[in-house]
Amino acid sequence: MAKSKDVRLVITLECTECRTNPDKRSAGVSRYTTTKNRRNTTARLELKKFCPHCNKHTVHKEIK
């Protein structure tokens, strides 16, 4: 069993354009899951990933 204070966390990345754009191609929000090191990266993570709903590469930000 994993300890509750592990160094690596599983985080969720959500598309910023899907959240703010009401007239997009399809309903839904693009989400990815990844891991990050709690000690090295304390700030919220932002990565450019492909969004199938926007049909382009957009900035995905870490959500709670």
C-alpha positions in Angstrom: 0.0 0.0 0.0 1.2 3.5 -0.8 1.7 6.0 1.9 -0.5 9.1 2.0 2.6 11.4 1.9 4.1 10.0 -1.4 6.4 12.3 -3.3 4.7 11.7 -6.7 1.1 12.9 -7.0 -1.5 12.0 -9.7 -2.9 15.3 -11.1 -5.5 16.2 -13.7 -4.9 18.6 -16.5 -7.9 20.4 -18.0 -8.1 22.4 -21.3 -8.4 26.2 -20.6 -10.1 27.0 -23.9 -12.9 24.4 -23.6 -13.8 25.8 -20.2 -14.1 29.5 -21.4 -15.4 29.1 -25.0 -19.1 28.4 -25.1 -19.3 28.0 -29.0 -16.8 25.2 -29.5 -16.9 22.2 -31.8 -18.4 19.7 -29.4 -19.7 19.5 -25.8 -17.2 18.4 -23.2 -13.8 19.3 -21.7 -10.5 17.7 -22.5 -8.8 16.2 -19.5 -5.5 14.3 -19.1 -4.0 12.7 -16.0 -0.3 12.7 -15.2 2.1 12.6 -12.2 4.3 15.3 -10.8 6.9 15.5 -8.1 5.5 17.3 -5.0 9.0 18.5 -3.9 10.3 19.8 -7.2 7.1 21.3 -8.6 5.1 23.0 -6.0 3.2 25.4 -8.3 0.3 24.4 -10.5 1.4 22.6 -13.7 0.7 24.0 -17.2 1.4 22.0 -20.4 0.5 22.3 -24.0 -1.5 19.2 -25.0 -3.8 18.3 -27.9 -7.5 18.9 -27.2 -9.8 16.8 -29.3 -12.7 19.1 -28.6 -10.9 22.2 -29.9 -9.0 20.1 -32.5 -5.7 21.9 -31.7 -2.9 22.1 -29.2 -4.0 24.3 -26.2 -2.7 25.0 -22.7 -3.9 22.5 -20.1 -3.8 23.6 -16.5 -3.7 21.5 -13.3 -7.1 21.3 -11.5 -7.9 20.2 -8.0 
